[in-house]
Each structure stands twice: as C-alpha cells, then as structure tokens.
Amino acid sequence: MADSVEHARKRLEDEWGQIRRRFDEIHAAFDRVSAGKPEDDMRGLLKDLEKKVKRIRTGGLLRPGANGHHRALKRYKKAVEEAQTQGKVTRYS
C-alpha cells in the first residue's frame, strides 16, 4: 500500500510541475494587460489572458492541464486515506 501512496505522490508532483512550468504564459499575458495603454485593445488583451488561463486549466490533447492535477490529487488523497485505514502511511511535508 505504501507503494500506492508513493506512486500517487510522484504522479501528483509530476502534474503540479507540468502546470507550474506553464505559469510563465499566464504571467506574460497578464503583463501585457497591465502594461496596456488607452490606445491598446484591452478587450483583445484580456481575451488572450483568458485563453491562456483556460488552456492551462483544461489542458488539451498534447498539453497537460490543471484537470490532470485535480485527478492526481484525488487519487493521492484516496491512497493516503486507504493507507491510514490500514495503519501504513508515509508522511510527506
């Protein structure tokens, strides 16, 4: 059962890392919005930011998304809960 918790933890960390690596895309789009001038197309800049956030949240066929992290988090929590009920849990902090 400890292998299950460790495997779920590794998968969770992998999913988290994949999302974190894509945060630069959101930061760049937000920087363009915050640096916007009155003559800039703010609607277009905000739409681009929304697209970046949605793409990172939902993922796609070839790119990871926060949905994958959400599923991995649920699996990890379930594995920890099962291990605790059996008295075999490895604590991560």
Contact map, one row per residue, 1 for C-alpha under 8 A:
111110000000000000000000000000000000000000000000000000000000000000000000000000100010000100000
111111000000000000000000000000000000000000000000000000000000000000000000000000000010000111000
111111100000000000000000000000000000000000000000000000000000000000000000000000000000000000000
111111110000000000000000000000000000000000000000000000000000000000000000000000100000000000000
111111111000000000000000000000000000000000000000000000000000000000000000000100110010000011000
011111111100000000000000000000000000000000000000000000000000000000000000000000000000000001000
001111111110000000000000000000000000000000000000000000000000000000000000000000000000000000000
000111111111000000000000000000000000000000000000000000000000000000000001001100100000000000000
000011111111100000000000000000000000000000000000000000000000000000000000000100000000000000000
000001111111110000000000000000000000000000000000000000000000000000000000000000000000000000000
000000111111111000000000000000000000000000000000000000000000000000000001000000000000000000000
000000011111111100000000000000000000000000000000000000000000000000001001100100000000000000000
000000001111111110000000000000000000000000000000000000000000000000000000000000000000000000000
000000000111111111000000000000000000000000000000000000000000000000000000000000000000000000000
000000000011111111100000000000000000000000000000000000000000000111011001000000000000000000000
000000000001111111110000000000000000000000000000000000000000000000001000000000000000000000000
000000000000111111111000000000000000000000000000000000000000000000000000000000000000000000000
000000000000011111111100000000000000000000000000000000000000000110000000000000000000000000000
000000000000001111111110000000000000000000000000000000010000000111001000000000000000000000000
000000000000000111111110000000000000000000000000000000000000000000000000000000000000000000000
000000000000000011111111000000000000000000000000000000000000000000000000000000000000000000000
000000000000000001111111110000000000000000000000000000010000000000000000000000000000000000000
000000000000000000111111111000000000000000000000000000000000000000000000000000000000000000000
000000000000000000001111111100000000000000000000000000000000000000000000000000000000000000000
000000000000000000000111111110000000000000000000000100000000000000000000000000000000000000000
000000000000000000000111111111000000000000000000100110000000000000000000000000000000000000000
000000000000000000000011111111100000000000000000000000000000000000000000000000000000000000000
000000000000000000000001111111110000000000000000000000000000000000000000000000000000000000000
000000000000000000000000111111111000000000001001100100000000000000000000000000000000000000000
000000000000000000000000011111111100000000000000100000000000000000000000000000000000000000000
000000000000000000000000001111111110000000000000000000000000000000000000000000000000000000000
000000000000000000000000000111111111000000001000000000000000000000000000000000000000000000000
000000000000000000000000000011111111000001001100100000000000000000000000000000000000000000000
000000000000000000000000000001111111000000000000000000000000000000000000000000000000000000000
000000000000000000000000000000111111100000000000000000000000000000000000000000000000000000000
000000000000000000000000000000011111110101000000000000000000000000000000000000000000000000000
000000000000000000000000000000000011111100000000000000000000000000000000000000000000000000000
000000000000000000000000000000000001111100000000000000000000000000000000000000000000000000000
000000000000000000000000000000000000111110000000000000000000000000000000000000000000000000000
000000000000000000000000000000000001111111000000000000000000000000000000000000000000000000000
000000000000000000000000000000000000001111111000000000000000000000000000000000000000000000000
000000000000000000000000000000001001000111111100000000000000000000000000000000000000000000000
000000000000000000000000000000000000000011111110000000000000000000000000000000000000000000000
000000000000000000000000000000000000000011111111000000000000000000000000000000000000000000000
000000000000000000000000000010011000000011111111100000000000000000000000000000000000000000000
000000000000000000000000000000001000000001111111110000000000000000000000000000000000000000000
000000000000000000000000000000000000000000111111111000000000000000000000000000000000000000000
000000000000000000000000000010000000000000011111111100000000000000000000000000000000000000000
000000000000000000000000010011001000000000001111111110000000000000000000000000000000000000000
000000000000000000000000000000000000000000000111111111000000000000000000000000000000000000000
000000000000000000000000000000000000000000000011111111100000000000000000000000000000000000000
000000000000000000000000110010000000000000000001111111110000000000000000000000000000000000000
000000000000000000000000010000000000000000000000111111111000000000000000000000000000000000000
000000000000000000000000000000000000000000000000011111111110000000000000000000000000000000000
000000000000000000000000000000000000000000000000001111111111000010000000000000000000000000000
000000000000000000100100000000000000000000000000000111111110000111000000000000000000000000000
000000000000000000000000000000000000000000000000000011111110000011100000000000000000000000000
000000000000000000000000000000000000000000000000000001111111000111100000000000000000000000000
000000000000000000000000000000000000000000000000000001111111111111110000000000000000000000000
000000000000000000000000000000000000000000000000000000100111111110000000000000000000000000000
000000000000000000000000000000000000000000000000000000000011111000000000000000000000000000000
000000000000000000000000000000000000000000000000000000000011111100000000000000000000000000000
000000000000000000000000000000000000000000000000000000000011111110000000000000000000000000000
000000000000001001100000000000000000000000000000000000010111011111010000000000000000000000000
000000000000001001100000000000000000000000000000000000111111001111111000000000000000000000000
000000000000001000100000000000000000000000000000000000011110000111111100000000000000000000000
000000000000000000000000000000000000000000000000000000001110000011111110000000000000000000000
000000000000001000000000000000000000000000000000000000000010000111111111000000000000000000000
000000000001001100100000000000000000000000000000000000000000000011111111100000000000000000000
000000000000000000000000000000000000000000000000000000000000000001111111110000000000000000000
000000000000000000000000000000000000000000000000000000000000000000111111111000000000000000000
000000010011001000000000000000000000000000000000000000000000000000011111111100000000000000000
000000000001000000000000000000000000000000000000000000000000000000001111111110000000000000000
000000000000000000000000000000000000000000000000000000000000000000000111111111000000000000000
000000010000000000000000000000000000000000000000000000000000000000000011111111100000000000000
000010011001000000000000000000000000000000000000000000000000000000000001111111110000000000000
000000000000000000000000000000000000000000000000000000000000000000000000111111111000000000000
000000000000000000000000000000000000000000000000000000000000000000000000011111111100000000000
100110010000000000000000000000000000000000000000000000000000000000000000001111111110000000000
000010000000000000000000000000000000000000000000000000000000000000000000000111111111000010000
000000000000000000000000000000000000000000000000000000000000000000000000000011111111100000000
000000000000000000000000000000000000000000000000000000000000000000000000000001111111110000000
110010000000000000000000000000000000000000000000000000000000000000000000000000111111111110000
000000000000000000000000000000000000000000000000000000000000000000000000000000011111111110000
000000000000000000000000000000000000000000000000000000000000000000000000000000001111111100000
000000000000000000000000000000000000000000000000000000000000000000000000000000000111111100000
000000000000000000000000000000000000000000000000000000000000000000000000000000000011111110000
110000000000000000000000000000000000000000000000000000000000000000000000000000000011111111000
010010000000000000000000000000000000000000000000000000000000000000000000000000010011001111100
010011000000000000000000000000000000000000000000000000000000000000000000000000000000000111110
000000000000000000000000000000000000000000000000000000000000000000000000000000000000000011111
000000000000000000000000000000000000000000000000000000000000000000000000000000000000000001111
000000000000000000000000000000000000000000000000000000000000000000000000000000000000000000111
